[in-house]
Structure formats: structure tokens, C-alpha cells
């Protein structure tokens, strides 16, 4: 098991592939288990009349930009788009709308992936 723990890239690849669709699901459900703060009525009306859909899904650019990077010691799920920081963490009058609030079952499956990798149970 010790040698397997030295380079976690393979399990981090698996975890990244697993978390990206769950992150995108949170866009479609307006936050997943931690619902996002509602948009101001004027903003919502303007966005829906302009795009005909929820603001974060209007172009799907931010949604489609969610990806992962797997390295030896970590896996990072996120987006490199400028507006991602404001949307995910909040900025000025924009409340945080983090798509990273995963359901407990998702986090449990990540733990199971680590366990299976480290102990060679596949």
C-alpha cells in the first residue's frame, strides 16, 4: 500500500472525472443541497427576458468550463474563467453561488475511491 500512496494521480483522475458532472448538476439545480441565494427580482427579470433561462446557464460557458486537474498530491475541480471567482465566492453585490456543495453520497464515494486505491481493492 505504501507505494500506491506515493503517487495518487490515478485516483485523483478518477475523482476529478466523478466530481465534474456533480458540480455541473449543482448549476442546473441552483446550488444542490445548499440552494443559492435568489437573484434580485430586477436581475432575474432582465436575465430571463434576455436569455430565456437561468442566468448561469444562459451561455453555458461557465458551466462547460468546469473541469479538473489531477496531480500527484491533489485534485482540483473548478474553472479558469474570470467570472468564476465572483460567482463561486461572491464579489461586491454578487452573493456566493458555489457549485461545490456536494451531496453526502458524493463525498462518501470519493472516500471510497481513496480507500479502494490505497488498499488495492478494485
SULRANOR-V415047 format. One record per run of one state. SS is the DSSP state (a for helix, b for strand, c for the rest). FROM is the first residue (numbers start at 1). TO is the last residue. If there is no record, write none. Layout:
BEGIN
ss->SS from->FROM to->TO
ss->SS from->FROM to->TO
END
This chain:
BEGIN
ss->c from->1 to->1
ss->a from->2 to->6
ss->c from->7 to->8
ss->a from->9 to->28
ss->c from->29 to->40
ss->a from->41 to->51
ss->c from->52 to->54
ss->a from->55 to->57
ss->c from->58 to->60
ss->a from->61 to->65
ss->c from->66 to->66
ss->b from->67 to->70
ss->c from->71 to->74
ss->b from->75 to->78
ss->c from->79 to->81
ss->a from->82 to->89
ss->c from->90 to->90
ss->b from->91 to->91
ss->c from->92 to->93
ss->b from->94 to->94
ss->c from->95 to->103
ss->a from->104 to->119
ss->c from->120 to->122
END
